[in-house]
Amino acid sequence: MHRRASAAAVEIVEPPHRTAFGSGVQTRACTVRDAEGNLWTFGTYRGAP
């Protein structure tokens, strides 16, 4: 998703990085801002074990 967003010239707010969401499960995520100013976060979250 990050490569596609970069190719579309949207603003990359957070490049791909390792993080943990509320459940503590590790994931990779990135955040982009679209042309209308909306923030989108994409990740590989698989859910709690």
MOTA-V277013 format. One record per residue. N is the residue number from 1. OMEGA is omega in whole degrees, -180 to 180 (999 if undefined). NEAR is the number of other C-alpha atoms within 8 Angstrom. D_CENTER is the distance of its C-alpha to the mean C-alpha in Angstrom with 2 decimals. Layout:
n omega near d_center
N OMEGA NEAR D_CENTER
N OMEGA NEAR D_CENTER
This chain:
n omega near d_center
1 179 5 8.02
2 179 8 7.55
3 -180 6 11.36
4 179 7 12.03
5 179 11 10.36
6 180 10 12.28
7 180 7 15.30
8 177 6 15.26
9 172 6 15.43
10 180 11 12.86
11 175 8 12.00
12 -179 11 9.19
13 175 8 8.86
14 177 8 7.08
15 180 9 7.36
16 -179 9 6.45
17 176 8 8.26
18 180 8 10.08
19 175 8 10.25
20 176 9 12.13
21 -174 8 11.85
22 -178 5 15.24
23 -179 7 17.02
24 179 7 16.58
25 179 12 15.26
26 179 9 13.32
27 169 12 9.94
28 -177 11 7.46
29 171 13 3.78
30 -180 14 2.34
31 179 13 3.84
32 176 13 6.84
33 -179 13 10.30
34 -176 10 12.55
35 179 6 16.30
36 178 5 17.29
37 179 6 15.25
38 176 7 12.88
39 178 8 9.43
40 176 8 6.74
41 180 8 3.65
42 -179 8 3.34
43 -178 8 5.10
44 -177 7 8.72
45 -180 8 10.47
46 -179 6 14.14
47 -180 6 15.85
48 179 6 18.50
49 999 3 21.20
